[in-house]
Amino acid sequence: MSTVRHHAPRALRLGRSPIPHQAAERRDASVHCGWGRLIAGHTFDDPAAVAQALLQETPGERDIAFYLDKPHVVVSHAPQQLFVDPSETFRLALNTYAAQRARRQGFTIRRLRSRADVAAINAIYRARRMVPVDPARVWGERGDRATVYVLAEDRQSGEVLGVAMGLDHSEAFGDNNGGSSLWALAVAPQASHPGIGEALTRYLAELFIARGRAFMDLSVLHDNAQAIALYRKLGFQNIPVFAVKRRNAINESLFTEGSDSDGLNPYARIIVDEAQRRGIRVEVIDAEHGYFRLTHGGRGVTCRESLSELTSAVAMSRCADKRVTSRLLARAGLAVPAQATASDREHNEAFLRQHGAVVVKPVDSEQGKGIAVNLTSIDEVETAIEHASHFGGGVLLEQFCEGQDLRIVVINHQVVAAAVRQPATVVGDGQSTIAELIDKQSRRRSAATGGESRIPVDGETRRCLAGQGHALGDVLPFGESLPVRRTANLHTGGTIHDVTDRLHPALRTAAEHASRVLDIPVTGLDFLVPSVEGPDYVVIEANERPGLANHEPQPTAQRFVDLLFPGTAAAAPTAP
């Protein structure tokens, strides 16, 4: 077989015999899936026509020419603009699919049903660095039988935690082989429930079985070992089907040589990617530690992730020392918790008696290191002080305040993003110990954050479990959720949930005022609030190097590059 259509492609012949259907198979067929077009290569007679279709790709979208057994012939018609996608194709034979008995889970799988669902889909896609869908198109075609969007929804909160798109080939291009396929499966980085990807895949497989389809195909990058293991577990088998894509900024890493920037963490990468989209020159100075230099129009700025030369040493020192931060904000009329420097046991016990519960933290540390929360006995306090002393030049006692952990990112003294951070939580499967659940959750968090988030198994984790009557060796009942950390720092396994649109005006005003008091152009302010929709708060910290990648889909990287190079703002591409 070649891409020239003389007979049914071998890849399609691997399924069972063609099923009868009424509509004739379309020629030169493509279908828009929300994020771009799927071009059905086997319906084209001329490889040049496939290449021409790919060259008509809309900016900001991702087109895929699929079902090609000789993709190099297509690429030869535009070798500077097209490339063979380094993905594997897998097929699930639906006539031998083994359904799984339903188990009680903390989430449900359902179809798309509101405009808010479309926004949630895009939030997940952006968080996973995937192409967002066109909201108007997806919502407008929600009743179409060709494309089916399914979502995983948390039973308690209603939060959308995962999404996948199914394509019915018979409905899409009159396929007489009875095929279907799965595309754009993604799970939210903050999802703690196991099995979301598997549940989405099974839902679509069973939907297409009900429609009488013969098989379900999918395409996955060749090195995505975790996804491939899941698909093999479900019965998918590798088949010789290939895809071709057009070179663009979205898939640049698939066809360009590696560079120093390949080693950047997500917090530096999101800024570098935004700068490169605007034509700003990027020089990576130290990828391991996130240092790079941006140059445009004869002007250069050196950055370490979101910390740039625009932040003065004085402003940085104000944020680094939590005592100074608190004093400056309090003098400016902002609400802060009571603080004291840790001293002898008598002094520490007096502070504890005065406030009932305290937080112990290093004076100068980041990423949640050395912090212990909600300590109510002097022995706990003394142990925590000893631990915190290893992370900086002094230890701070702070009044413990109840509330949601709210991070507000302020750039150029304007709020750009706000998110509630929640402590690391595991969900029981009725078989694994809590230690094993923590390890599994850590691996999921690490994969979702480029290795930036893991749950440490340390004294603070053990204390958190003991306070709830558990130990690491306990088996957690199926479906039961258990917080395993008291702090919600992302580097210790916490998750983040965007609340920018719900932020009370008083919180917005307080955050912008705090950034001016500290005289810092970019900061992440940590608040404790009873509700993000109410005016009450305390400010507990200011971070001079906030992780901008944690707040997608909010335009944190865009506003940061606007601050550094305001003249490039008009050139910045807009999301579809």
C-alpha positions as CSV (number, residue, x, y, z in Angstrom):
1,M,0.0,0.0,0.0
2,S,1.0,3.6,-0.5
3,T,-0.7,6.8,0.3
4,V,-2.2,6.6,-3.2
5,R,-5.6,5.0,-2.6
6,H,-6.0,1.8,-4.7
7,H,-7.4,-0.4,-1.9
8,A,-8.3,-0.3,1.8
9,P,-5.2,0.5,3.8
10,R,-3.5,-2.4,5.5
11,A,-3.8,-0.7,8.9
12,L,-7.6,-0.6,8.5
13,R,-7.6,-4.2,7.2
14,L,-6.2,-5.3,10.6
15,G,-9.7,-5.0,12.1
16,R,-12.6,-7.2,11.5
17,S,-14.4,-7.2,8.1
18,P,-16.0,-3.9,7.0
19,I,-19.5,-3.5,8.4
20,P,-22.4,-2.4,6.2
21,H,-23.2,1.3,6.3
22,Q,-25.4,3.5,4.3
23,A,-23.1,6.5,3.5
24,A,-20.4,6.3,0.9
25,E,-16.9,6.9,2.2
26,R,-15.8,10.5,1.7
27,R,-12.8,11.3,-0.4
28,D,-10.0,13.7,0.6
29,A,-11.7,13.7,4.0
30,S,-10.8,15.7,7.1
31,V,-12.7,16.5,10.2
32,H,-12.1,19.4,12.7
33,C,-11.7,18.2,16.3
34,G,-11.5,21.5,18.1
35,W,-7.7,21.6,18.4
36,G,-7.2,21.1,14.7
37,R,-8.1,18.8,11.8
38,L,-7.6,15.1,11.5
39,I,-6.8,14.5,7.9
40,A,-7.8,10.9,6.8
41,G,-4.8,10.1,4.7
42,H,-6.3,6.8,3.4
43,T,-9.1,8.7,1.7
44,F,-6.7,10.7,-0.6
45,D,-5.6,9.4,-4.0
46,D,-2.6,11.8,-4.3
47,P,0.1,12.2,-1.6
48,A,0.7,15.8,-2.8
49,A,-2.9,16.6,-1.9
50,V,-2.3,15.3,1.7
51,A,0.8,17.6,1.9
52,Q,-1.3,20.5,0.5
53,A,-4.0,20.0,3.1
54,L,-1.4,20.1,5.9
55,L,0.1,23.3,4.6
56,Q,-3.4,24.9,5.0
57,E,-3.2,24.5,8.8
58,T,-4.6,27.4,10.7
59,P,-2.1,29.2,13.0
60,G,-2.4,28.1,16.6
61,E,-4.0,24.8,15.7
62,R,-2.5,21.3,15.3
63,D,-3.4,19.3,12.2
64,I,-2.6,15.6,11.8
65,A,-2.5,13.5,8.7
66,F,-3.2,10.0,9.9
67,Y,-3.4,6.5,8.3
68,L,-0.3,6.8,6.2
69,D,1.9,3.8,5.6
70,K,4.4,5.8,3.5
71,P,4.6,9.1,5.2
72,H,7.9,9.9,3.6
73,V,6.2,10.3,0.3
74,V,3.9,13.0,1.7
75,V,6.8,14.7,3.4
76,S,8.8,14.7,0.1
77,H,6.3,17.2,-1.3
78,A,7.2,19.9,1.3
79,P,10.3,18.6,3.2
80,Q,11.1,22.0,4.8
81,Q,7.6,22.3,6.3
82,L,6.4,18.7,7.1
83,F,7.8,15.9,9.3
84,V,6.9,12.4,10.3
85,D,5.4,12.4,13.8
86,P,7.5,10.2,16.1
87,S,4.4,8.5,17.6
88,E,3.2,4.9,17.8
89,T,-0.3,3.8,16.8
90,F,-2.3,1.4,18.9
91,R,-5.5,-0.4,18.2
92,L,-8.1,-1.9,20.5
93,A,-10.3,-4.6,18.9
94,L,-13.7,-3.8,20.3
95,N,-15.1,-7.3,19.6
96,T,-12.7,-8.8,22.1
97,Y,-12.7,-5.9,24.6
98,A,-13.2,-7.0,28.2
99,A,-15.4,-4.6,30.2
100,Q,-14.5,-4.0,33.8
101,R,-17.0,-4.3,36.6
102,A,-17.8,-0.8,37.9
103,R,-16.1,0.2,41.2
104,R,-17.0,3.0,43.5
105,Q,-14.7,5.9,42.6
106,G,-14.3,9.5,43.7
107,F,-15.1,10.8,40.2
108,T,-17.6,10.2,37.4
109,I,-17.3,10.1,33.6
110,R,-19.8,12.1,31.6
111,R,-20.3,13.9,28.3
112,L,-19.7,17.6,27.6
113,R,-22.8,19.6,28.8
114,S,-22.0,23.3,29.4
115,R,-19.8,26.2,28.2
116,A,-18.0,26.0,31.6
117,D,-17.0,22.4,30.6
118,V,-15.2,23.8,27.5
119,A,-13.3,26.3,29.6
120,A,-12.3,23.5,32.0
121,I,-11.1,21.4,29.0
122,N,-8.9,24.2,27.9
123,A,-7.6,24.8,31.4
124,I,-6.4,21.2,31.5
125,Y,-4.9,21.3,28.0
126,R,-3.0,24.5,28.8
127,A,-1.8,23.1,32.1
128,R,-0.5,20.0,30.2
129,R,1.1,22.1,27.5
130,M,-1.4,20.9,24.9
131,V,-3.2,22.8,22.2
132,P,-6.5,24.3,23.5
133,V,-9.7,23.8,21.6
134,D,-11.8,26.5,19.9
135,P,-14.5,27.1,22.5
136,A,-17.1,28.3,20.0
137,R,-16.5,25.3,17.6
138,V,-16.6,22.6,20.3
139,W,-19.7,24.1,22.0
140,G,-21.4,24.6,18.7
141,E,-20.8,21.0,17.6
142,R,-21.6,19.4,20.9
143,G,-24.6,17.5,19.3
144,D,-22.5,16.2,16.4
145,R,-22.1,12.4,16.5
146,A,-18.6,12.5,14.8
147,T,-16.7,14.0,17.7
148,V,-17.4,13.2,21.3
149,Y,-15.8,15.0,24.3
150,V,-16.0,13.2,27.6
151,L,-14.9,14.5,31.0
152,A,-13.9,13.1,34.4
153,E,-15.6,15.1,37.2
154,D,-14.8,15.0,40.9
155,R,-17.9,13.7,42.8
156,Q,-17.5,16.1,45.7
157,S,-16.2,19.3,44.2
158,G,-17.6,19.0,40.7
159,E,-14.1,20.0,39.4
160,V,-13.2,18.6,35.9
161,L,-10.1,16.4,36.3
162,G,-9.7,14.8,32.9
163,V,-10.8,15.0,29.3
164,A,-10.6,12.9,26.1
165,M,-12.0,13.2,22.6
166,G,-13.5,10.3,20.7
167,L,-13.9,10.3,16.9
168,D,-16.4,8.1,15.1
169,H,-14.9,7.4,11.7
170,S,-18.2,6.3,10.2
171,E,-19.8,9.6,11.1
172,A,-16.7,11.7,10.4
173,F,-15.8,10.4,6.9
174,G,-18.0,7.5,6.1
175,D,-15.5,4.9,7.0
176,N,-16.6,1.5,5.8
177,N,-14.3,-0.4,8.2
178,G,-16.3,0.6,11.3
179,G,-13.4,2.4,13.0
180,S,-13.1,5.0,15.8
181,S,-10.2,6.7,17.6
182,L,-9.3,8.4,20.8
183,W,-7.5,11.7,20.9
184,A,-6.2,14.4,23.2
185,L,-6.5,12.5,26.5
186,A,-5.3,14.6,29.4
187,V,-5.6,14.5,33.2
188,A,-5.3,17.6,35.3
189,P,-2.0,17.9,37.2
190,Q,-3.9,18.4,40.5
191,A,-6.0,15.2,40.2
192,S,-5.4,12.8,43.1
193,H,-7.8,10.1,42.1
194,P,-6.1,7.1,40.4
195,G,-7.4,5.6,37.2
196,I,-8.8,8.7,35.5
197,G,-7.1,8.0,32.1
198,E,-8.2,4.4,32.1
199,A,-11.8,5.4,33.0
200,L,-11.9,7.9,30.1
201,T,-10.5,5.3,27.7
202,R,-13.0,2.6,28.8
203,Y,-15.9,5.0,28.5
204,L,-15.1,5.8,24.9
205,A,-14.4,2.1,24.0
206,E,-17.8,1.1,25.4
207,L,-19.5,4.0,23.7
208,F,-18.2,2.9,20.3
209,I,-19.1,-0.7,21.0
210,A,-22.6,0.4,21.6
211,R,-22.5,2.1,18.2
212,G,-21.3,-1.2,16.5
213,R,-17.8,0.0,15.8
214,A,-15.0,-2.6,15.2
215,F,-12.0,-0.9,16.7
216,M,-10.6,2.1,18.4
217,D,-7.2,3.5,17.5
218,L,-5.0,6.1,19.2
219,S,-1.6,7.7,18.6
220,V,0.9,8.3,21.5
221,L,4.5,9.6,21.5
222,H,7.0,6.7,21.3
223,D,8.7,7.6,24.6
224,N,5.5,8.0,26.7
225,A,6.1,4.8,28.6
226,Q,3.4,5.4,31.2
227,A,0.6,5.9,28.6
228,I,1.8,3.0,26.5
229,A,1.8,0.7,29.6
230,L,-1.8,1.7,30.3
231,Y,-2.9,1.1,26.7
232,R,-1.2,-2.3,26.6
233,K,-2.9,-3.2,29.9
234,L,-6.3,-2.5,28.3
235,G,-5.6,-4.7,25.3
236,F,-4.4,-2.2,22.7
237,Q,-1.9,-3.6,20.1
238,N,0.7,-1.8,18.1
239,I,-0.2,-1.4,14.4
240,P,1.9,0.0,11.4
241,V,0.1,3.3,11.0
242,F,2.0,6.6,10.7
243,A,1.2,10.3,10.9
244,V,2.6,13.5,9.4
245,K,2.4,17.0,10.8
246,R,3.3,20.5,9.8
247,R,6.3,22.1,11.6
248,N,5.1,24.9,13.9
249,A,5.9,26.5,17.3
250,I,3.6,23.9,19.0
251,N,5.5,20.9,17.9
252,E,9.0,22.4,17.4
253,S,10.7,20.1,19.9
254,L,9.8,17.1,17.8
255,F,11.8,18.1,14.8
256,T,14.6,20.4,16.0
257,E,17.9,19.4,17.5
258,G,18.3,19.4,21.3
259,S,19.7,22.6,22.9
260,D,20.8,23.9,26.3
261,S,17.2,25.0,26.8
262,D,16.0,21.4,26.9
263,G,17.2,21.1,30.5
264,L,15.1,24.1,31.7
265,N,12.5,23.4,34.4
266,P,8.8,24.3,33.7
267,Y,9.1,27.6,35.5
268,A,11.9,28.8,33.2
269,R,10.6,27.0,30.1
270,I,7.2,28.8,30.1
271,I,9.0,32.2,30.0
272,V,11.5,31.1,27.3
273,D,8.7,29.7,25.1
274,E,6.7,33.0,25.4
275,A,9.9,35.0,24.5
276,Q,10.7,32.9,21.5
277,R,7.2,33.2,20.2
278,R,7.7,37.0,20.1
279,G,11.1,36.8,18.4
280,I,13.1,37.6,21.5
281,R,16.5,36.0,21.5
282,V,17.1,33.5,24.3
283,E,20.5,32.5,25.7
284,V,20.4,29.8,28.3
285,I,23.1,30.5,30.9
286,D,22.5,27.6,33.3
287,A,19.6,25.3,32.5
288,E,19.9,23.3,35.7
289,H,19.3,26.4,37.9
290,G,16.9,28.2,35.5
291,Y,19.2,31.1,34.4
292,F,18.7,32.6,31.0
293,R,19.1,36.0,29.2
294,L,16.5,37.6,27.0
295,T,17.6,40.1,24.3
296,H,15.5,42.3,22.0
297,G,16.2,45.6,20.3
298,G,19.7,46.0,21.8
299,R,18.4,45.5,25.4
300,G,19.0,42.4,27.4
301,V,17.6,41.1,30.8
302,T,19.0,38.2,32.8
303,C,16.5,36.1,34.6
304,R,16.3,33.2,37.0
305,E,12.8,31.8,36.2
306,S,10.5,34.7,37.2
307,L,13.2,36.6,39.1
308,S,14.8,39.3,36.8
309,E,17.2,42.1,37.1
310,L,14.2,44.4,37.5
311,T,13.8,43.1,41.0
312,S,16.3,45.0,43.2
313,A,18.4,43.3,45.8
314,V,16.6,45.3,48.5
315,A,13.2,44.1,47.3
316,M,14.5,40.6,47.2
317,S,15.8,40.8,50.7
318,R,12.5,42.1,52.0
319,C,10.8,39.0,50.7
320,A,13.6,36.6,51.7
321,D,13.4,37.5,55.4
322,K,9.8,36.7,56.5
323,R,10.2,38.9,59.6
324,V,10.9,42.0,57.5
325,T,8.0,41.1,55.1
326,S,5.6,40.9,58.0
327,R,6.7,44.1,59.6
328,L,6.5,46.2,56.4
329,L,3.1,44.9,55.5
330,A,1.7,45.4,59.0
331,R,3.0,49.0,59.0
332,A,1.2,49.6,55.7
333,G,-2.1,48.5,57.3
334,L,-2.3,45.0,55.8
335,A,-3.4,42.1,58.0
336,V,-0.6,39.7,59.0
337,P,-0.3,36.9,61.7
338,A,1.6,37.5,64.9
339,Q,5.2,36.5,64.8
340,A,8.2,36.0,67.1
341,T,11.7,34.7,66.7
342,A,12.2,31.2,68.3
343,S,14.2,31.4,71.5
344,D,14.4,29.4,74.7
345,R,11.7,26.9,75.7
346,E,10.0,29.3,78.1
347,H,9.7,32.0,75.5
348,N,8.4,29.6,72.9
349,E,5.9,28.1,75.3
350,A,4.6,31.6,76.2
351,F,4.0,32.4,72.5
352,L,2.2,29.0,72.1
353,R,-0.1,29.7,75.1
354,Q,-1.0,33.1,73.7
355,H,-2.1,31.8,70.3
356,G,-3.1,28.2,71.0
357,A,-1.5,26.8,67.8
358,V,1.6,28.0,66.0
359,V,3.5,27.5,62.7
360,V,7.3,26.9,62.8
361,K,9.3,28.0,59.7
362,P,12.8,29.0,58.8
363,V,13.3,32.7,58.5
364,D,14.7,32.4,55.0
365,S,13.7,29.3,53.0
366,E,11.5,28.4,50.1
367,Q,9.5,25.5,48.6
368,G,8.0,24.7,51.9
369,K,11.2,23.4,53.4
370,G,11.3,23.1,57.2
371,I,7.8,24.3,57.8
372,A,5.5,22.6,60.4
373,V,1.9,23.7,60.8
374,N,-0.8,23.7,63.5
375,L,1.5,22.7,66.4
376,T,-0.4,22.7,69.7
377,S,2.2,21.2,72.2
378,I,5.5,22.6,73.3
379,D,7.3,19.3,72.6
380,E,6.0,19.5,68.9
381,V,7.2,23.1,68.7
382,E,10.7,22.3,70.1
383,T,11.1,19.3,67.7
384,A,9.9,21.5,64.7
385,I,12.4,24.3,65.7
386,E,15.2,21.8,65.7
387,H,14.2,20.6,62.2
388,A,13.7,24.1,60.8
389,S,17.1,25.3,62.1
390,H,18.7,23.2,59.4
391,F,17.2,25.3,56.6
392,G,18.3,28.8,57.3
393,G,19.7,31.4,59.6
394,G,17.0,31.5,62.3
395,V,13.6,30.1,63.1
396,L,10.3,31.9,63.2
397,L,7.2,31.2,65.3
398,E,4.0,32.4,63.7
399,Q,0.4,32.5,64.9
400,F,-1.6,29.6,63.2
401,C,-4.5,30.9,61.2
402,E,-7.2,28.7,59.7
403,G,-8.2,29.2,56.1
404,Q,-7.6,28.4,52.5
405,D,-4.0,28.7,51.2
406,L,-4.3,31.3,48.5
407,R,-1.4,32.3,46.2
408,I,-1.9,35.6,44.3
409,V,0.6,36.4,41.5
410,V,1.2,40.2,41.0
411,I,3.2,41.4,38.0
412,N,3.9,45.1,37.5
413,H,1.6,45.8,40.6
414,Q,-1.4,44.2,38.9
415,V,-3.0,40.8,39.9
416,V,-2.5,38.4,37.1
417,A,-3.5,35.1,38.7
418,A,-4.9,33.6,41.9
419,A,-5.1,30.0,43.0
420,V,-6.0,28.0,46.0
421,R,-3.4,25.5,47.0
422,Q,-4.4,22.3,48.7
423,P,-2.2,19.8,50.6
424,A,-1.1,16.6,49.1
425,T,-3.9,14.0,49.4
426,V,-4.0,10.3,48.6
427,V,-7.1,8.2,47.7
428,G,-7.3,4.7,49.0
429,D,-7.7,1.6,46.7
430,G,-8.4,-0.9,49.5
431,Q,-5.2,-2.7,48.8
432,S,-2.2,-0.4,49.0
433,T,-0.6,1.0,52.1
434,I,-0.5,4.7,52.7
435,A,3.2,4.6,52.0
436,E,2.5,2.9,48.6
437,L,-0.2,5.4,47.8
438,I,2.1,8.3,48.6
439,D,4.7,6.8,46.2
440,K,2.2,6.4,43.4
441,Q,0.8,9.9,43.9
442,S,4.3,11.3,44.0
443,R,5.1,9.6,40.6
444,R,1.9,11.1,39.1
445,R,2.7,14.6,40.5
446,S,6.3,14.3,39.3
447,A,5.2,13.3,35.8
448,A,2.6,16.2,35.7
449,T,5.0,18.8,36.8
450,G,8.3,17.9,35.1
451,G,9.7,16.5,38.3
452,E,9.0,19.6,40.4
453,S,6.4,18.1,42.8
454,R,6.8,15.1,45.0
455,I,5.5,14.2,48.5
456,P,8.3,13.8,51.0
457,V,8.0,11.0,53.5
458,D,9.5,12.8,56.5
459,G,8.6,13.7,60.1
460,E,6.0,16.2,59.0
461,T,4.2,13.6,56.9
462,R,4.2,11.1,59.7
463,R,2.9,13.7,62.2
464,C,0.1,14.7,59.8
465,L,-0.9,11.0,59.5
466,A,-0.7,10.4,63.2
467,G,-2.9,13.4,63.9
468,Q,-5.6,11.6,61.8
469,G,-5.1,8.2,63.5
470,H,-3.0,6.7,60.7
471,A,0.5,5.4,60.0
472,L,2.4,4.8,56.8
473,G,1.7,1.0,56.9
474,D,-2.0,1.3,57.1
475,V,-4.2,0.2,54.2
476,L,-6.6,3.0,53.3
477,P,-10.2,1.9,52.4
478,F,-11.2,2.2,48.7
479,G,-12.3,5.7,47.8
480,E,-11.3,7.3,51.1
481,S,-9.3,10.6,50.7
482,L,-6.5,11.4,53.2
483,P,-4.4,14.5,53.4
484,V,-0.8,13.5,54.0
485,R,0.7,17.0,54.5
486,R,-0.5,20.0,56.4
487,T,1.2,22.6,54.1
488,A,0.0,23.1,50.5
489,N,3.4,23.9,48.9
490,L,3.5,22.5,45.4
491,H,7.1,21.2,45.8
492,T,5.8,18.9,48.6
493,G,3.0,17.4,46.5
494,G,0.3,20.1,46.9
495,T,-2.1,20.9,44.1
496,I,-3.3,24.2,42.7
497,H,-6.8,25.3,41.7
498,D,-7.4,28.5,39.7
499,V,-9.7,31.0,41.4
500,T,-8.7,34.2,39.5
501,D,-12.3,34.9,38.3
502,R,-13.7,34.5,41.9
503,L,-11.2,36.7,43.7
504,H,-12.8,39.3,46.0
505,P,-11.9,42.9,45.2
506,A,-10.5,43.4,48.7
507,L,-8.1,40.6,48.2
508,R,-7.0,41.9,44.8
509,T,-6.5,45.4,46.3
510,A,-4.5,44.0,49.3
511,A,-2.2,42.0,47.0
512,E,-1.5,45.0,44.7
513,H,-0.9,47.2,47.7
514,A,1.5,44.7,49.2
515,S,3.6,44.6,46.0
516,R,4.0,48.3,46.1
517,V,4.9,48.3,49.8
518,L,7.6,45.7,49.0
519,D,8.5,47.6,45.8
520,I,8.8,44.4,43.9
521,P,7.7,44.1,40.2
522,V,6.9,40.3,40.3
523,T,5.8,38.5,43.4
524,G,3.7,35.6,44.6
525,L,1.9,36.5,47.8
526,D,0.6,33.8,50.1
527,F,-2.7,34.6,51.8
528,L,-4.8,32.6,54.3
529,V,-8.5,33.3,53.7
530,P,-11.8,32.0,55.0
531,S,-13.1,32.3,51.4
532,V,-11.6,33.6,48.1
533,E,-15.0,35.4,47.6
534,G,-14.8,37.3,50.9
535,P,-12.8,40.2,52.1
536,D,-11.0,38.7,55.1
537,Y,-7.4,37.6,55.0
538,V,-3.9,37.5,56.5
539,V,-0.8,37.8,54.3
540,I,1.8,35.2,55.5
541,E,4.6,35.4,52.9
542,A,5.9,37.1,49.7
543,N,7.8,35.0,47.2
544,E,10.2,36.9,44.9
545,R,10.4,34.1,42.4
546,P,6.9,32.7,41.9
547,G,6.3,29.7,39.7
548,L,4.4,31.1,36.7
549,A,3.8,27.7,35.1
550,N,1.6,26.7,38.1
551,H,-1.1,29.2,37.1
552,E,-2.0,28.3,33.5
553,P,-4.3,29.1,31.8
554,Q,-3.8,32.6,33.3
555,P,-1.4,34.7,31.2
556,T,1.4,34.9,33.7
557,A,4.3,34.3,31.2
558,Q,2.7,36.8,28.8
559,R,2.5,39.5,31.5
560,F,6.1,38.8,32.6
561,V,7.5,39.2,29.1
562,D,5.3,42.4,28.7
563,L,7.0,43.8,31.8
564,L,10.5,43.0,30.5
565,F,9.9,44.1,26.9
566,P,6.7,46.1,26.7
567,G,7.2,46.9,23.0
568,T,6.7,43.2,22.1
569,A,3.2,42.9,23.6
570,A,1.4,43.6,20.3
571,A,3.5,40.9,18.6
572,A,2.5,38.3,21.1
573,P,0.4,35.5,19.5
574,T,-3.1,35.1,21.0
575,A,-4.5,31.7,22.0
576,P,-7.1,30.2,19.7
